[in-house]
Amino acid sequence: MKLYNNFMDSKKLNKIAQHPLQTWEWGEFRRKTGNEVLETKYGIITIHKLPFTNYKLGMFLKGPEPTSEMLHDLKEIGKKNNLIFIKLEPAVGFHSDVPLEHKHSQEHLISILKEAGALPGKTFFTPTTFWIDLTKSEEDLLKGFNSKTRYNIRLAQRKGVKISEDNSDKTFEEFIKLMRETVERQRFYAHSEKYHRLLWKILHKAKIARLLKATYENGTLAVWEVFVWKDFLYYPYGGSTEKYKNLMATNLMLWEAIKYGKKNKLNTFDLWGREPGKGFTRFKEGYNPEVVEFLGSWDLITSSLPIYNIYRLAEAARWRMLRLKSKFSKPSF
């Protein structure tokens, strides 16, 4: 039985995709960025070549709950494609206050990964995120917000900040401009402008990516790119200006994004990441989201262990160099 294809039927692939990063459209986007993409019956694996070697690694991000059969098949795929390992970060979330039997389920899945020879790896996405339950009423959601968050939302409303969905070319150009401004102001590393333009071209056509815009008088204060997939809303990217920051436009933006999700009959709003102590995390915490923990990052080794260990040493050295470089150079977009 063939375990993967280069071009699988989009309907079949999207039927099993639990996350935007597992859709046929995301695979097409990654192909156009230069990656080989393997489409398996479990989802898409993007292939990344290691410079100056014949080796590659696979990324299976936001895939399904792992099973012994799936891990066995992935190992075969890895060996056939000369992969050192396949990185798995399943889209399997566990709430921080779940019943004990759910914790047992989490431990069971981890044991399946370990039995297959998977080792904990360097994380690609944050190991925890925030979810907001969109099935709650607007009144109940507002009651749960931090009092300062509620105040800032009402302040923005009183001052005349307006939020709308606007997928026009003009608004996308504003998004690019504000992303660049935000990257330079907050000094974080982000995907390039070229990356964002290609992503928007492909995912907006499929109605996965949409733009929400905050305006005041005749100016744009913020633009967020959100993803809609099945019954989830996601907030992966956003840019804002320092001008009129006292109007609290982003506070109103998140509230209106919640209402947008409810209007579109979605069940859950994934705020796409959580890093305790960071400013963006404190901002999100004001909306009383649930903390959700994923299974973590696992490297399913599909070559010899010594080769994998050499890769991990090189990876650690590379990240040390990047952190050192960041102290002396400004992030670019």
Secondary structure, DSSP 4 states (H G I P E B T S, - for coil): ---EESS--HHHHHHH--SGGGSHHHHHHHHHTT-EEEEETTEEEEEEEPTTSS-EEEEEET-----HHHHHHHHHHHHHTTEEEEEEE---EEETT--HHHHHHHHHHHHHHHHTTEEE---SS-SEEEEEETTS-HHHHHHHS-HHHHHHHHHHHHHT-EEEE--SHHHHHHHHHHHHHHHHHHT-----HHHHHHHHHHHHHTT-EEEEEEEETTEEEEEEEEEEETTEEEEEEEEE-STTGGG-HHHHHHHHHHHHHHHTT--EEE-----TTSHHHHHHHTT-PEEEEE---EEEE-S-HHHHHHHHHHHHHHHHHHHHHHTTS----
